[in-house]
């Protein structure tokens, strides 16, 4: 933001529930200030049942140029948009929406954001099965990303059998020619023994939640070359990553994914390059 919020100021934001923990306003406003633009990025706490009214209401506010979506809205928002770009259709989740004319257009920058820190590693991903914890919108982006990496098989673990069946059906219809398997939560110990990378795509361990999706005992089952990746970035590190680091595993927190997906989205909104290093420094 270049200075004061004025009548001319254009608005961007992040919709979630809860959303008070989000660091997106910090990094986006740092970039906006550095670019000297008359924009502001704000958190927008919106409950699940209020999402349809909120999306319609934001369209009526002409200064609102776009918004991000976080838990629990990435899937539910799709039916409320005027257009969904192919990458978001293939994933089945939207995390970034832009006003184009009088229409809301949605895309997904999570896939590219998730991949960025992994692309810097010199690994043969065809030898690294993936284990994904969770079956929400973030998990869908992770599955698509693991497919791009070339993981030989992708195991998705969840607690709700009906939700897992639906997840499998949706993903196999949208992303062809890959080996996706869904499992109940009780399968985790068996899957950890073969995992090359394990990703927490659940909200377990977020903010003040002291829990972890994987216990210390279970973490011992992972091969020594495995990577632990937590999409959560508050707290940093999460208990999940603390246990992984104590086990001697490479641990990646969600901050790099947040920065990279955010920069991609901000460039789409503003239609010009953005200072990603300033966004990183701000965080």
N, C-alpha and C positions, 0 to 999 in steps of 0.2 A: 504494500500500500504506500503510495507516494506521500501521503500526509493525512489530512483530516478526511473523514468520510463525508462526502458531499452528496448533493442531489443527483450529481452526474455519475457517482460511483457505481460500478458494475459489481455484481455479487456472484461469488462462487461459494460452495460449501460442501460439507460432508453429512450425509444422512445416516443415522444409526440409532440403536437403542440397546445399551447406553452408548453415548458418544463423547462423554466428558473426558475419557482417557485418551482420545485421539490426538496424535501429534501432527496430523495433517495441517491444521491451521498455522502451526509454527513454521513449518518448512515452506508452505505455499506463500504465506505473507512475507517471509524473508525474500523469496524470489521476486515477488511482486514489487516489493520496496526497492530492490536492487535494480529492477527494470524501469522504475519510475512510472508505473502504470496506475491509473485511477480504478483500481480493483480492490476488493477485500474478500477474504475467504473465512467463512464462519462455520462453527458446528451447529448442526440442526437435529436436535433430539426428537425423533418421531417414532411413536409406538407402532407396532405391526398393524393394528386395526385402523390406524390413522393414515397409513401410507397412501391409499388412493386419493383421499382428500388433499393430502400434502402435495402430491405430484401435480394434481390439477391446479391447486392454489399457486404453486410456484410458477406454473406456466403463465398465470395471469399477471405475475409481477415481472414486467418487461426488463427490469434491471438484472434479474437472475439469469445468468448466462450458462450455468451448468452446475453439476454437483457430482460428488462421489457417493458411493453406497458401501456401507460396511454391514457387519452382523446386525440384524438378521434379514436384510432386505435385498440381497444380490439376486435371488431367484424370483422373489415375489414381484419385483419391479418390472419384470419383462413384459407382462401383460398390460402394463400401464403406459408403455412407451409407443410412440408413433412408428419408430423404425429401430431395428436391432441389427448391427453390423455382423458380417459372417463369423468373425472370431468369437463374438459373444454368443451367437447362435450355436456354434460348434461346442462351446463350453457349457452352455445352458446357464450362464450367469453374467450379470452386468455389474460393473463397479464404477463406470464413468458415463455420465450423460451430458450431452451438449445441446444447447438451443441452436437449431438451424432453421431460420425463418420463424414460423410459428409451431415448429415440431420439436419434440424431444427425441433425440437419437442416442442410442446406447451402444457402448462397446465394452471390451474387457482388456485392461492393461495389466491385470494380475499375472497372466501367463508370462509375459515378457519380463515383468518385474521380478517374479519368482526365479526365473532362469538366470538373471544377470550374475549373481554371485557364484552360481554353479558353472557358468561358462568360463570362468576364470581358472577353474581347476582342470588339471590335465589328467582326466580320468577316462577309462573306457567304460562308458555307461551301459554298454551292451552286456556287461558282466555284473551289473548292479540292480537286482530286483528292488522295487520300491514298495514301501509300506506306508499307506496314507491313513491317518487317524481322522475320522470324521467324514460326513457325507453331505455337507452344505455347499453353498456357492463357492467358498474358497477351495474346498476339496475338489470340486469340478475343474477349477483352473489348474490345480496341482496335477491332476490326472492328465490333462492336456499337455502340461509342461513336461511331465515325465515321458510322455509319448514322444515329444519333440527331442528329448535327450537321447532316446533310444533304449530306455530300460526294457529288459526282456519280458518282464511281467510286472503288473501293477496290482498290488493287493490293497483293497479298501476295507477298513474295519469300522463298524458302527454298532450302536446299541439297539436301534429300532429295526426289527426284521422287515416291517412293511416299507419303511423309508429306504432301507438298503436294496430291496427288490426294485423299488421305483428308480433309485439311483442307477442301478445296473441297467435297467431297461432304457432309461433316457440316454445314458452315456454311450451304450453300445449302438444305439440308433444314430447318434450324432458323430461319433468318432469311430471310423471303421478301421479294420485291419490291425488290431492290437489285442493283447492278452490282458483283459481286465477280470479280476476275480473279487467278489465281495465275501466278507466273512463276519461272523458275530464277534463281539468284543472278547469273548472267551478264547478266541483263536490267537490272540496276540503273542503268547509265549512261543508257540510253534512257528509263527511267522518271523519273529525276531531273529531266529537262528539262521535265516537265509537272507536277511535284509542287507542291501548295500546302502540304502538311504531310508531313513524313517522321518516322516513329516507330520508334525502336529498341526492339523487344520481344524481343530476344535477350539472352543473358548476356554477349555480347562487350563487353569493356571494364569488366567488374565487378571490384571490389576491386583485386587486384594484376595483372590482365590488361592489358598495355600496348597491346593491339590496339584497333582501331576498325572498325565495320562499313562505314564510308564513309571513303575516303581524302581527303586534301586536294585532289587533282586531281578526284576525283568530286564533291566538295562544290561546286566551281566551276560545275558543271552546273546546280545548283539556281537557280530564279528568285530574284531579290533579295527578293521578298515572301514567300518560303517560311518555314515554321516548322520548327525541328528540336526534336523532343521525345524525350528519352531516359527510359525507365522506370527505368533504373538510377540510384541516388542515392548509391552509394559506389563510387568517389570522386566528389566533387562539386567542380567539374564533371568529367564524363568527358572523355576525349580527343575523342570524337564531338562533344560540345557545345563544347569548346574550339575545334575546327576550325570549327564553325558560327559561333561568335561572331566569330572572326577573319575570317570571310567576310562579316560584317555582318548575319547572319540573327538573327531572334528565337529564343532558345534557352530551352527549358523543361526543368528536371530533374525527376526522379521524386519529389522530396521532397513537393511539394504533393499529388501523387496518393497517396503513402503516408499523409500526414496525413489527407486527406479520406476515403479508403477505411477507414482505421483508426477514425476517429471514428464513421462510420456503423456499423461492426461493433461497436464498444464500446457504442453506444447500444442496439443490438439485444440484446447480451448482458445489459446491466444494466437495460434497460427504463426508462431515464431519460436526460435530456440530459447531455452530457459537455462539459467545458471545452476546446474545440478550440484556443483561444489558448494555453492552458497546454501542450498537446501540441506546438504549433508552437514555442513558446519553448524547450521542453525539447530540441528538435532543433537 
